[in-house]
Amino acid sequence: MDGKTKAIVAHIYWIGWVIALILNSNDKDELASFYIRQLLGLFLLSIVLLFIPIIGWIANIVVFVFWIISLIGAINGEKKLIPLVGNLFQDWFKAL
């Protein structure tokens, strides 16, 4: 499976992310690794925001928009950083 396909699979909620992580662990691809890191950060951010009443719900709409931006980047095969936090996710999860 090529990196672009793994990057797209990673966008299919947690199960797709886990599948992409396992597939990428055997045959590392930079594009897939990039999106695996981005999406782990987005998933964790979304969970944290759920615990903030009202503001968190609105912020999760922004997270959904970031997810769409990320998915479009993966479909196009280009590394598209998530606005505001993408660089942080790449740094924090660089072991993936």
N, C-alpha and C positions, 0 to 999 in steps of 0.2 A: 504494500500500500504506500502510495507516495505521500509526501509531507502535506500537500494541499488537502488531500482527502482526510488525513488524520486531524488536521486543523479544523476542518468542517465538522467532523465527528465529535470533536471536543466541545462543540457548541450545543450538543444535544444533552442538556441538563447534566446531572452528576454521572449517570450511567455512561453517557457518551464520553465524558471527560475521563472516567476511569479506563474505558476501553482504549481511548487515544493514548493515555499515559502508559498502559501496558504495551500497546503496539509500538510506541516510540521508545520504550526502554530497550527493546531488542535491536532496533535499527534507528539510531538517533537521526532526526532531521531538524534543522534549525528552525524552519517555519512552524513545524508542529510544536516544538519546544516553546517557541515564542508564544503561541496561542494557548498552550497548556498553562503557562505561567500567568498570562493575562486573565484567563477564565477562573483559575483558582482564586486570584485576587478579587475578581468580580463576585464570585459565589460567596466568599467570606465577607466581603463588604455588604452584600445583600442581607446576609444573616445578621450582622451587627446592626444594620439599619432597621431591621424588623422590631428591635427592642425599643426603639424611640417612637413614642406615640405621635401620630399625625405627621410630624416632620419626616419620620422614617418612611412612612407610606409614600409620601410625595417623592422623597429621595430615591425610593426603589423604582419609581417611574423613570428617573434619570438613569439608574443602573440598567434598566431595560433598554433604554436608548443607546447606552454605551455597548450593550450586548449586540444590538443590531449593527452598530458601527463596526464592531469587531467581526461579526459574521460576514459582513460585506467585504471587509479586508481579507478574510480567509478565502472567500469565494473567488476573489480576484487574485489570490496568490501573493499578496503583498503584506508586509509587516506594518500594520496600522496600530499605533499606540492608542490605548484608551485615554481620552482627555483627562487631564489633571493627575491621575494616579497611575497611569500605565508605566512610567519610568520606575516608580516605586515597586510595582509588582515584579518587573523584570529584575530589579536588584534584590528584593527580598526572597524571591523563589528561584534564584539562579541555579540552584542545585538540580532543578528539574530540567 
